Amino acid sequence: MKKLVLLCMCFSFAYMNAAETEIGKEKVAMSDGIALYSGNPENILDKKDIFFEITGGLTASLLDIKRDADNDGVADKDDKCPDTPAGVAVDKTGCPIDKDIDGVADYRDECPDVAGSATLNGCPDRDKDEIADAKDRCPDIAGPAALKGCPDVDKDGVADIDDTCPNTTAGYKVNASGCPLDNDNDGVANEQDLCPDTAGPLSLKGCADTDGDGVTDNNDRCPNEKGNIIDKGCPTIAPVDVKKIADIAGKLFFENASAELKMSSYAQLDYLVIILKRYNATDLQIGGHTDNIGGDIDNINLSQQRAESVKTYLISKGIPETRLTALGFGDGKPIANNKTASGRAKNRRVELVTTYK
């Protein structure tokens, strides 16, 4: 606390003759017998003067004078908060008013009528998730700030209060309602649906089975005709047709040491085309074979060329190339003894095998 000291002037008076008045820095005669001196009278008066001196002083303390540094109306000596910002309402102690007594002054308190925490600017947080209740969509259940304080049990990014499917499997993509995406609306989530763009039952993992044969359309070579799983959803080739195909294979002949088909073979192949078109999902493997006359490489080449000749003819009659496979086996798979002419003749053959890929 500052102390202000006032020292009064010291005055010396002396009796003197007015005629002897001398005006100067040290002595002034005010009237007969009285003079006013400043300074030390011992240095001023001469022996003729009759001197008397009155010296006085005044010391005054300003301890009781009121000062208010922050201009809040409370003297500094009584002010417990002497640095209150200008314009802030204070109580009788000079501190900012805090109606809810939460330690956050009203002028800084976003919730001045309800006690809260300083970290939330004086607002309460019942669920302790660091989001003020006034801004928390779920003030009684903790949740992340990204979801405005609401929990998300299945971690799909949709708050539980908005989630129609709150138990979605982790990793599934969801819509705005929190339910797994289902492009074909068949009730099977895209992540589980083997046919996400075509509706189908859950039992078939979301895939359709148009002909009801137990083979889903996406795997069914004959989706509009009942078949079986072994034949990829297509009907099994009738035994009579299986026998006809085998007969046809045994009636295909080539020019001697050549891959050129004999004219008699064409009628047989035309009949084969009719069968293949009847079972339009059936694939055909064409295997060429030779006897053991000649070198191995030459025989393999010849057998491959003969198989290719059959394939080329079938393609020319409208059978898709994708359904046909030509393989040359040379003399590697004989069905008869190559030591006899009749045996060698049987080994020079074409085999036709139907399959479903």
GIRADA-V463306 format. One record per helix or strand. SS is the DSSP state (helix for helix, strand for strand). FROM is the first residue (numbers start at 1). TO is the last residue. If there is no record, write none. Layout:
BEGIN
ss=SS from=FROM to=TO
ss=SS from=FROM to=TO
END
This chain:
BEGIN
ss=strand from=11 to=15
ss=helix from=18 to=20
ss=strand from=27 to=31
ss=strand from=34 to=37
ss=helix from=41 to=43
ss=strand from=50 to=54
ss=strand from=90 to=90
ss=strand from=96 to=96
ss=strand from=117 to=117
ss=helix from=118 to=120
ss=strand from=123 to=123
ss=helix from=133 to=135
ss=strand from=144 to=144
ss=helix from=145 to=147
ss=strand from=150 to=150
ss=helix from=160 to=162
ss=strand from=174 to=174
ss=strand from=180 to=180
ss=strand from=201 to=201
ss=helix from=202 to=204
ss=strand from=207 to=207
ss=strand from=228 to=228
ss=strand from=234 to=234
ss=helix from=239 to=249
ss=strand from=254 to=254
ss=strand from=261 to=261
ss=helix from=264 to=278
ss=strand from=283 to=289
ss=helix from=296 to=316
ss=helix from=321 to=323
ss=strand from=324 to=328
ss=helix from=341 to=347
ss=strand from=349 to=355
END
